[in-house]
Amino acid sequence: MAFQTVRLVDENDREKEWLILEQRCASGLDRNLRHLETEWSANGRLAWERHSEAVTTTLTSTSVSADAQFWSAPDVGPFSDTLQWMQTLPGLVIRATHIVVVANDSYAEPVVDRADFHPGHLVSCIIGDSVRIWSDFRIHAGGYGRLVVAANGAADGEVSRSIQRIQELGNYRNLSLLEGAQRSIA
């Protein structure tokens, strides 16, 4: 399971962002860093990356099971604490995604069934040779879109690259839409 946010952070909020990152990760961080990764528990990590256009923050866990409450964010424990911390980072969130990765299509079926995808908007496709995704690209409870990924025998690197590609497409789409909206307002 992973949660990713994409935020627009203006210059006025950069220092606040650094202070929050230092409280969580380490004091005295190099202000020129563009990428930071840290473990938040034995089976989870936090990645922060500053792009020229926006900042992405991704929280991942390898130990969460797909039970009936799966699409609800955990409300106790280190994952919950880190997710709440992530939500304190400054900036305008322009995209937020809750990502679930499972071994294969069979494991994906009950996860997709519980995802509350809108049937008229549900998209499913295969990326590369075997990685399959499902999403309706809508905002769900908690303010997150939902993405289910079935590895279907693909190597971890291929799965990661597939998720990165689909996320970057969505992230840059949202940035483009915002830019177009700002031009039409001006």
C-alpha positions as CSV (number, residue, x, y, z in Angstrom):
1,M,0.0,0.0,0.0
2,A,1.2,3.5,-0.7
3,F,-0.1,7.0,-0.5
4,Q,1.3,9.7,-2.7
5,T,0.7,13.4,-2.8
6,V,1.8,16.0,-5.3
7,R,2.0,19.5,-3.9
8,L,2.7,23.0,-5.2
9,V,4.9,24.7,-2.7
10,D,5.6,28.4,-3.1
11,E,8.8,30.0,-1.9
12,N,7.2,31.3,1.2
13,D,6.5,27.8,2.4
14,R,9.9,26.2,1.5
15,E,11.4,27.0,4.9
16,K,8.4,25.6,6.7
17,E,8.6,22.4,4.6
18,W,12.4,22.0,5.5
19,L,11.6,22.4,9.2
20,I,8.9,19.7,9.0
21,L,11.2,17.4,7.0
22,E,14.1,17.9,9.6
23,Q,11.8,17.1,12.5
24,R,10.9,13.8,10.9
25,C,14.2,12.8,9.1
26,A,17.3,14.6,10.4
27,S,18.3,18.1,11.4
28,G,20.6,20.1,9.3
29,L,19.4,18.8,5.9
30,D,21.1,20.2,2.9
31,R,18.7,22.8,1.4
32,N,19.8,21.8,-2.1
33,L,18.5,18.2,-1.7
34,R,16.0,17.2,-4.4
35,H,15.4,13.7,-3.1
36,L,15.1,12.2,0.4
37,E,14.2,8.7,1.5
38,T,13.9,7.4,5.0
39,E,12.4,4.4,6.8
40,W,9.5,5.1,9.1
41,S,9.2,1.5,10.3
42,A,10.8,-1.9,9.6
43,N,8.5,-2.4,6.6
44,G,7.8,1.1,5.4
45,R,9.5,4.0,3.8
46,L,8.9,7.7,3.1
47,A,10.2,9.3,-0.1
48,W,10.2,13.1,-0.7
49,E,11.2,14.5,-4.1
50,R,11.3,18.1,-5.3
51,H,10.7,18.5,-9.0
52,S,11.0,21.8,-10.8
53,E,7.2,21.9,-11.0
54,A,6.0,20.3,-7.7
55,V,6.9,18.2,-4.7
56,T,5.9,14.5,-4.4
57,T,5.7,12.7,-1.1
58,T,5.2,8.9,-1.1
59,L,4.5,6.7,2.0
60,T,4.8,3.0,1.4
61,S,4.2,-0.1,3.5
62,T,4.8,-3.7,2.6
63,S,2.9,-5.2,5.6
64,V,-0.7,-4.0,5.2
65,S,-3.2,-6.7,4.3
66,A,-6.2,-6.2,2.0
67,D,-8.9,-6.7,4.5
68,A,-12.4,-5.3,4.5
69,Q,-11.1,-1.9,5.8
70,F,-8.3,-1.7,3.3
71,W,-9.4,1.5,1.6
72,S,-9.6,3.3,4.9
73,A,-6.4,5.0,6.0
74,P,-5.1,3.4,9.2
75,D,-6.0,5.5,12.2
76,V,-3.4,4.1,14.7
77,G,0.2,3.1,14.6
78,P,3.3,4.3,12.8
79,F,1.7,4.3,9.4
80,S,-1.1,6.5,10.6
81,D,1.4,8.8,12.4
82,T,3.5,9.1,9.2
83,L,0.4,9.7,7.0
84,Q,-0.8,12.4,9.4
85,W,2.7,14.0,9.4
86,M,2.7,13.9,5.6
87,Q,-0.5,15.8,5.5
88,T,1.0,18.6,7.5
89,L,3.5,19.5,4.8
90,P,2.7,22.9,3.3
91,G,1.5,23.5,-0.2
92,L,-1.5,23.0,-2.4
93,V,-2.2,19.3,-3.0
94,I,-3.0,18.9,-6.7
95,R,-3.1,15.1,-6.7
96,A,-3.4,12.4,-4.0
97,T,-3.4,8.7,-4.8
98,H,-3.9,5.6,-2.6
99,I,-2.1,2.8,-4.4
100,V,-2.5,-0.9,-3.7
101,V,-0.1,-3.5,-5.2
102,V,-1.1,-7.2,-5.2
103,A,0.6,-10.3,-6.6
104,N,-1.8,-11.0,-9.5
105,D,-5.2,-10.5,-11.0
106,S,-6.8,-13.0,-8.7
107,Y,-5.7,-11.1,-5.6
108,A,-6.7,-7.9,-7.3
109,E,-10.3,-8.9,-7.8
110,P,-11.6,-8.4,-4.2
111,V,-9.5,-5.2,-3.8
112,V,-11.1,-3.8,-7.0
113,D,-14.5,-4.9,-5.8
114,R,-14.0,-3.0,-2.5
115,A,-12.5,0.1,-4.2
116,D,-15.9,1.6,-4.9
117,F,-14.8,2.4,-8.5
118,H,-17.5,4.1,-10.6
119,P,-18.5,1.5,-13.2
120,G,-18.8,4.0,-15.9
121,H,-15.4,5.5,-15.3
122,L,-13.4,2.3,-14.5
123,V,-10.3,1.8,-16.6
124,S,-8.2,-1.3,-16.7
125,C,-5.2,-2.0,-18.9
126,I,-1.9,-3.9,-19.1
127,I,1.3,-1.9,-18.9
128,G,4.4,-3.5,-20.4
129,D,4.1,-7.3,-20.6
130,S,2.1,-8.1,-17.5
131,V,1.4,-5.4,-15.0
132,R,-2.3,-4.6,-14.9
133,I,-3.9,-1.5,-13.3
134,W,-7.4,-0.5,-12.4
135,S,-8.6,3.0,-11.5
136,D,-11.6,5.3,-12.1
137,F,-9.4,8.4,-11.7
138,R,-11.9,9.9,-9.3
139,I,-11.4,11.4,-5.9
140,H,-12.7,9.0,-3.2
141,A,-13.2,9.2,0.6
142,G,-10.3,10.9,2.3
143,G,-9.5,13.0,-0.8
144,Y,-7.4,10.3,-2.5
145,G,-7.8,8.7,-5.9
146,R,-7.4,4.9,-6.0
147,L,-5.1,2.8,-8.1
148,V,-4.9,-1.1,-7.9
149,V,-1.8,-2.7,-9.5
150,A,-1.4,-6.4,-10.1
151,A,2.2,-7.5,-10.7
152,N,1.3,-10.7,-12.5
153,G,4.8,-12.1,-12.3
154,A,6.6,-8.9,-13.3
155,A,9.9,-8.2,-11.5
156,D,9.7,-5.5,-8.7
157,G,11.6,-3.0,-10.8
158,E,9.1,-3.4,-13.7
159,V,6.2,-2.9,-11.3
160,S,7.8,0.2,-9.7
161,R,8.6,1.7,-13.1
162,S,5.0,1.0,-14.3
163,I,3.6,2.7,-11.2
164,Q,6.0,5.6,-11.6
165,R,4.9,6.1,-15.3
166,I,1.2,6.1,-14.6
167,Q,1.6,8.4,-11.6
168,E,3.8,10.8,-13.6
169,L,1.2,10.9,-16.4
170,G,-1.5,11.8,-13.9
171,N,0.7,14.3,-12.0
172,Y,1.7,16.2,-15.2
173,R,-1.9,16.1,-16.5
174,N,-3.0,17.9,-13.3
175,L,-0.2,20.4,-13.6
176,S,-1.1,21.1,-17.2
177,L,-4.8,21.5,-16.3
178,L,-3.9,24.0,-13.5
179,E,-1.6,25.9,-15.9
180,G,-4.4,26.1,-18.4
181,A,-6.9,27.3,-15.8
182,Q,-4.6,30.0,-14.6
183,R,-4.1,31.2,-18.2
184,S,-7.8,31.4,-18.7
185,I,-8.3,33.4,-15.5
186,A,-5.6,35.9,-16.3
